Amino acid sequence: MANSSFSAKSLYDLTGLIAMVTGGGTGIGYMIARGLAAGGAKVYITGRRVDVLQKVVDTTPREEGEIIALQMDVTSKESILNARKMIEIKEGRLHILVNNAGQVGPTSPFLQNPSAPELKDGESFGSALFKEDFQGWSDLYSINVFPIFFVTTAFLGLLEKGTKDSQIPGYTSTVINITSISGIIKLAQDHFCYNSAKAAASHLTKLLSTEFALKKVPVRVNAIAPGVYASEMTVDTIPPEMVDKIGKGISPVPAGRDGSAEEMAGTVVYLASKAGCYTNGQEIIIDGGYCAVNPSVI
């Protein structure tokens, strides 16, 4: 075996691969899109706000790869199918699908305040939680959970073609779902809705992976569960003193900082490249040790 096969360029090269990142115009999606493009993939970034997507396209240096804006509302089946049709016409296949789009949803800030009147007894606690918006829960699941199923299934045929058309020995197309440590830990972090939705996304990852494998569909499905990262849901930059306030854990993050764009992009590139082709049905946690020191389901 030639030593060149172990070089970083050989292991993680994405040249010739077609990728799509939902919610790719900001935050974690933007980090991922930049990493995939820099690795050689042609990357379509999707979202509802075309101006945000186009700004990314216009400000990405040509030498850092190719990024293309594609409007798609992941909560609309019509919009999803329109985007699929566009990719099919222009590319005829897809190799990498990153389901990243998401929001926070209803919160109960009093959970972090031990002296809050809402916590004085069970009656007060239950009544306070019951005031959360029912429609807000539905809306949050509609963007954090449902699209993983509907976007993945809409593009599954193109992902299968990506596997069959690949010139890389042993390569299989991949779906990468961006979940969260919030779906893994046993703390509500002020938002029962968001955490339960992310837990659903984690399990949906395993369901899709298993069913595709059993039905002989050559498409891998994995997830990445980030810890504290800068995004539209947190802030643009996170100083060390803010990390634990955002993480809302019982114990502080061992790393003492937030995650970097390179750490996020690098994990995605691993799963999307031939180096990750033997990884299927897994959820990789990148959290600076948060789950190691806070109650979790792992």
C-alpha positions as CSV (number, residue, x, y, z in Angstrom):
1,M,0.0,0.0,0.0
2,A,1.5,3.3,-1.1
3,N,2.3,5.7,1.8
4,S,0.5,8.5,-0.2
5,S,-2.8,6.8,0.6
6,F,-2.3,7.9,4.2
7,S,-1.7,11.5,3.4
8,A,-4.3,14.1,4.6
9,K,-4.9,15.1,1.0
10,S,-5.7,11.6,0.0
11,L,-7.8,10.7,3.0
12,Y,-9.9,13.9,3.1
13,D,-10.0,15.0,-0.5
14,L,-13.6,15.9,-1.6
15,T,-12.7,16.9,-5.1
16,G,-15.5,16.1,-7.6
17,L,-18.2,15.6,-4.8
18,I,-21.5,17.5,-4.7
19,A,-22.7,18.7,-1.3
20,M,-25.8,20.4,0.0
21,V,-26.0,22.1,3.4
22,T,-29.3,23.3,4.8
23,G,-29.2,26.5,6.8
24,G,-25.7,27.0,5.2
25,G,-25.7,30.8,5.2
26,T,-24.9,31.4,8.9
27,G,-23.4,29.9,12.0
28,I,-22.6,26.2,12.1
29,G,-24.0,25.7,8.6
30,Y,-21.6,28.4,7.3
31,M,-18.6,26.7,9.0
32,I,-19.6,23.4,7.4
33,A,-20.1,24.8,3.9
34,R,-16.7,26.6,4.1
35,G,-15.0,23.4,5.2
36,L,-16.6,21.2,2.5
37,A,-15.7,23.8,-0.2
38,A,-12.1,24.1,0.9
39,G,-11.9,20.3,0.8
40,G,-12.8,20.4,-2.9
41,A,-16.6,19.8,-2.9
42,K,-19.0,21.8,-4.9
43,V,-21.4,23.1,-2.2
44,Y,-25.0,24.2,-2.4
45,I,-26.1,26.2,0.6
46,T,-29.9,26.4,1.2
47,G,-32.1,28.6,3.3
48,R,-35.2,30.9,3.0
49,R,-33.2,34.1,3.0
50,V,-31.6,34.4,-0.4
51,D,-29.8,37.6,0.5
52,V,-28.0,35.9,3.3
53,L,-27.0,33.0,1.1
54,Q,-25.8,35.2,-1.7
55,K,-23.7,37.2,0.7
56,V,-21.8,34.0,1.6
57,V,-21.3,33.3,-2.1
58,D,-20.1,36.8,-2.8
59,T,-17.6,37.0,0.1
60,T,-16.1,33.5,-0.3
61,P,-12.7,33.8,-2.0
62,R,-12.6,31.7,-5.2
63,E,-9.4,29.9,-4.0
64,E,-11.4,28.6,-1.0
65,G,-13.8,26.6,-3.2
66,E,-17.2,26.8,-4.9
67,I,-20.3,27.7,-3.0
68,I,-23.7,28.2,-4.7
69,A,-26.9,29.7,-3.2
70,L,-30.1,27.7,-3.5
71,Q,-33.3,28.8,-1.9
72,M,-35.1,26.1,0.0
73,D,-37.6,26.2,2.9
74,V,-37.1,22.9,4.7
75,T,-40.6,23.1,6.2
76,S,-42.2,23.0,2.7
77,K,-42.4,19.8,0.7
78,E,-42.9,21.8,-2.5
79,S,-39.8,23.9,-1.8
80,I,-37.8,20.7,-1.0
81,L,-38.9,19.1,-4.3
82,N,-38.0,22.2,-6.3
83,A,-34.5,22.2,-4.8
84,R,-34.2,18.5,-5.6
85,K,-35.2,19.2,-9.2
86,M,-32.6,21.9,-9.5
87,I,-29.8,19.7,-8.1
88,E,-31.0,16.8,-10.4
89,I,-30.9,19.1,-13.5
90,K,-27.6,20.7,-12.7
91,E,-25.7,17.8,-11.2
92,G,-27.6,14.6,-11.6
93,R,-26.4,13.3,-8.3
94,L,-25.5,14.2,-4.7
95,H,-22.8,12.9,-2.4
96,I,-23.1,14.8,0.8
97,L,-26.3,16.1,2.5
98,V,-25.9,18.0,5.7
99,N,-29.2,18.6,7.6
100,N,-28.3,21.6,9.7
101,A,-31.3,24.0,9.6
102,G,-32.7,24.6,13.1
103,Q,-34.1,27.0,15.7
104,V,-34.4,27.2,19.5
105,G,-38.2,27.4,20.2
106,P,-40.1,28.0,23.5
107,T,-38.0,28.5,26.6
108,S,-38.6,28.6,30.4
109,P,-35.9,30.9,31.7
110,F,-36.9,30.4,35.4
111,L,-35.4,26.9,35.3
112,Q,-31.9,28.5,35.9
113,N,-33.1,30.5,38.9
114,P,-33.3,28.3,42.1
115,S,-35.3,31.1,43.9
116,A,-37.8,31.6,41.1
117,P,-41.4,31.5,42.4
118,E,-42.2,29.0,39.6
119,L,-40.1,26.4,41.4
120,K,-41.5,26.7,44.9
121,D,-43.6,23.5,44.6
122,G,-44.9,21.0,42.0
123,E,-48.1,22.8,41.4
124,S,-46.2,26.1,40.6
125,F,-43.6,24.3,38.5
126,G,-46.2,22.4,36.4
127,S,-48.3,25.4,35.9
128,A,-45.4,27.5,34.7
129,L,-44.2,24.9,32.2
130,F,-47.8,24.4,31.0
131,K,-47.8,28.0,29.9
132,E,-45.3,27.3,27.1
133,D,-46.8,27.8,23.7
134,F,-48.3,24.6,22.2
135,Q,-47.9,25.9,18.7
136,G,-44.4,26.9,19.4
137,W,-43.6,23.3,20.2
138,S,-45.2,22.2,17.0
139,D,-43.3,24.9,15.0
140,L,-40.0,23.9,16.5
141,Y,-40.4,20.2,15.7
142,S,-41.4,21.3,12.2
143,I,-37.9,22.7,11.6
144,N,-35.7,20.7,13.9
145,V,-37.0,17.2,13.3
146,F,-39.4,16.8,10.3
147,P,-37.0,18.2,7.7
148,I,-34.4,15.5,8.5
149,F,-36.9,12.9,7.4
150,F,-38.4,14.8,4.4
151,V,-35.2,16.4,3.0
152,T,-33.3,13.1,3.3
153,T,-36.0,11.0,1.7
154,A,-36.5,13.6,-1.1
155,F,-32.8,13.5,-2.0
156,L,-32.2,9.8,-1.3
157,G,-32.3,8.8,-5.0
158,L,-29.7,11.4,-5.9
159,L,-27.5,10.3,-3.0
160,E,-27.7,6.7,-4.2
161,K,-26.6,7.9,-7.7
162,G,-23.7,9.7,-6.0
163,T,-22.6,6.4,-4.5
164,K,-23.0,4.5,-7.8
165,D,-21.3,7.2,-9.9
166,S,-18.3,7.7,-7.5
167,Q,-14.9,7.0,-8.9
168,I,-13.5,6.6,-5.3
169,P,-13.1,2.9,-4.4
170,G,-15.5,2.0,-1.5
171,Y,-17.0,5.5,-1.3
172,T,-20.6,5.9,-0.2
173,S,-22.7,9.0,-0.2
174,T,-23.6,10.3,3.3
175,V,-26.2,12.2,5.2
176,I,-24.9,14.2,8.2
177,N,-27.5,15.4,10.7
178,I,-26.4,18.3,13.0
179,T,-28.0,17.4,16.3
180,S,-26.8,18.8,19.7
181,I,-25.5,17.8,23.1
182,S,-28.9,19.2,24.2
183,G,-30.5,16.0,22.9
184,I,-28.0,13.9,24.8
185,I,-27.8,15.5,28.2
186,K,-30.5,15.0,30.9
187,L,-30.8,18.8,31.6
188,A,-33.4,20.9,30.1
189,Q,-31.2,24.0,29.8
190,D,-34.3,26.2,29.9
191,H,-35.8,24.6,26.8
192,F,-37.5,21.3,27.1
193,C,-38.8,21.7,23.6
194,Y,-35.5,22.2,21.9
195,N,-33.8,19.4,23.8
196,S,-36.5,16.8,23.2
197,A,-36.5,17.8,19.5
198,K,-32.8,17.3,19.3
199,A,-33.1,13.9,21.0
200,A,-35.7,13.0,18.3
201,A,-33.2,14.0,15.6
202,S,-30.6,11.8,17.1
203,H,-32.9,8.8,17.1
204,L,-34.1,9.6,13.6
205,T,-30.5,9.4,12.5
206,K,-30.2,5.8,13.7
207,L,-33.6,4.8,12.3
208,L,-32.7,6.1,8.8
209,S,-29.2,4.5,9.0
210,T,-30.6,1.1,10.0
211,E,-33.4,1.1,7.5
212,F,-31.2,2.2,4.6
213,A,-28.6,-0.5,5.4
214,L,-31.2,-3.2,5.8
215,K,-32.9,-2.2,2.5
216,K,-29.5,-2.2,0.7
217,V,-29.6,1.5,0.0
218,P,-25.9,2.5,-0.2
219,V,-26.1,5.8,1.7
220,R,-24.7,6.3,5.2
221,V,-26.4,8.4,7.9
222,N,-24.5,9.9,10.8
223,A,-24.9,12.8,13.2
224,I,-22.7,15.4,14.8
225,A,-23.7,16.7,18.2
226,P,-22.0,20.1,18.8
227,G,-21.6,21.6,22.3
228,V,-21.2,25.4,22.6
229,Y,-20.5,26.9,19.3
230,A,-21.1,30.5,18.0
231,S,-24.2,30.6,15.9
232,E,-27.4,32.7,15.3
233,M,-28.9,30.7,18.2
234,T,-26.1,31.9,20.6
235,V,-23.9,34.8,19.6
236,D,-21.4,35.6,16.8
237,T,-18.4,35.2,19.1
238,I,-18.3,33.6,22.5
239,P,-15.7,34.8,25.0
240,P,-14.5,32.1,27.5
241,E,-16.5,33.7,30.4
242,M,-19.7,33.2,28.4
243,V,-19.3,29.6,27.5
244,D,-20.8,28.1,30.7
245,K,-23.6,30.6,30.7
246,I,-24.6,29.4,27.3
247,G,-24.0,25.8,28.0
248,K,-26.1,25.9,31.2
249,G,-24.6,22.8,32.7
250,I,-24.1,21.7,36.2
251,S,-20.4,21.5,35.7
252,P,-18.3,23.9,33.5
253,V,-17.0,22.8,30.0
254,P,-13.6,21.2,30.6
255,A,-12.1,22.8,27.5
256,G,-12.9,26.2,29.0
257,R,-13.9,27.6,25.5
258,D,-16.3,27.2,22.7
259,G,-15.8,25.0,19.7
260,S,-14.0,26.4,16.6
261,A,-15.1,26.5,13.0
262,E,-12.2,24.3,12.1
263,E,-13.2,21.6,14.6
264,M,-16.8,21.6,13.3
265,A,-15.7,21.6,9.6
266,G,-13.1,19.0,10.2
267,T,-15.6,16.5,11.8
268,V,-17.9,17.0,8.8
269,V,-15.1,16.5,6.3
270,Y,-14.1,13.3,8.0
271,L,-17.6,11.8,7.7
272,A,-18.0,13.1,4.1
273,S,-14.6,11.8,2.9
274,K,-13.4,8.3,2.1
275,A,-11.8,8.3,5.6
276,G,-15.3,8.1,7.1
277,C,-16.8,5.6,4.8
278,Y,-16.8,2.8,7.4
279,T,-18.7,5.0,9.8
280,N,-22.5,4.6,9.8
281,G,-25.3,5.1,12.2
282,Q,-23.1,7.0,14.7
283,E,-23.4,10.3,16.5
284,I,-20.1,12.1,17.1
285,I,-20.1,14.5,20.0
286,I,-17.8,17.5,19.8
287,D,-18.4,19.4,23.0
288,G,-15.1,20.1,24.8
289,G,-15.9,17.4,27.3
290,Y,-19.4,18.9,28.3
291,C,-21.1,15.5,28.3
292,A,-18.3,13.9,30.2
293,V,-19.0,16.1,33.3
294,N,-22.8,16.6,33.0
295,P,-25.6,14.0,33.2
296,S,-26.2,12.5,29.8
297,V,-27.7,9.4,28.2
298,I,-24.3,8.2,26.9
